Amino acid sequence: MAWMRNPEQDVVRLQMRVAQLERELMRLRASRRVLLELVAFQDRQQRQRIGALERENRRLRQRHFRLS
């Protein structure tokens, strides 16, 4: 006798799989948000460091110009 598939069990199995995939999608979206926030934070930090270096460079150039 051949094994018969139960359509109701298939539906339940597929519903469970969909729920699992939806949870995974939520985790991935949360991870993506965290990564994007980290990249934005690093970009702000880098811009601040560049700004500080540019100010220091101008200060040193003005000082060098006055000493010459």
C-alpha positions as CSV (number, residue, x, y, z in Angstrom):
1,M,0.0,0.0,0.0
2,A,1.4,3.4,-1.0
3,W,1.9,6.1,1.6
4,M,-0.7,8.8,1.4
5,R,-0.1,12.4,2.1
6,N,-2.4,14.2,4.4
7,P,-3.3,17.6,2.9
8,E,-4.2,19.0,6.4
9,Q,-0.7,18.1,7.7
10,D,0.9,19.7,4.6
11,V,-1.0,22.9,5.3
12,V,0.0,22.9,9.0
13,R,3.6,22.2,8.0
14,L,3.6,25.0,5.5
15,Q,2.0,27.4,7.9
16,M,4.7,26.6,10.4
17,R,7.4,27.1,7.8
18,V,5.9,30.5,6.8
19,A,5.9,31.6,10.5
20,Q,9.5,30.5,10.8
21,L,10.5,32.4,7.7
22,E,8.7,35.5,9.0
23,R,10.6,35.4,12.3
24,E,13.9,35.0,10.4
25,L,12.9,38.0,8.2
26,M,12.3,40.1,11.3
27,R,15.7,39.1,12.7
28,L,17.4,40.0,9.4
29,R,15.7,43.3,9.3
30,A,16.7,44.1,12.8
31,S,20.3,43.1,12.0
32,R,20.3,45.3,8.9
33,R,19.1,48.3,11.0
34,V,21.8,47.7,13.5
35,L,24.5,47.5,10.8
36,L,23.2,50.6,9.1
37,E,23.2,52.5,12.4
38,L,26.8,51.3,13.0
39,V,27.9,52.5,9.6
40,A,26.2,55.9,10.1
41,F,27.9,56.2,13.6
42,Q,31.3,55.4,12.1
43,D,30.7,57.9,9.3
44,R,29.9,60.6,11.8
45,Q,33.0,59.7,13.9
46,Q,35.2,59.8,10.8
47,R,33.7,63.2,9.7
48,Q,34.4,64.6,13.2
49,R,38.0,63.3,13.1
50,I,38.5,64.8,9.6
51,G,37.1,68.1,10.8
52,A,39.4,68.1,13.8
53,L,42.4,67.3,11.7
54,E,41.5,70.1,9.2
55,R,41.2,72.6,12.1
56,E,44.5,71.5,13.5
57,N,46.1,71.8,10.0
58,R,44.8,75.4,9.6
59,R,46.0,76.3,13.1
60,L,49.5,74.9,12.4
61,R,49.6,76.7,9.0
62,Q,48.7,80.0,10.5
63,R,51.2,79.5,13.3
64,H,53.9,78.6,10.7
65,F,53.0,81.6,8.6
66,R,53.3,83.9,11.6
67,L,56.7,82.4,12.5
68,S,58.2,82.8,9.0
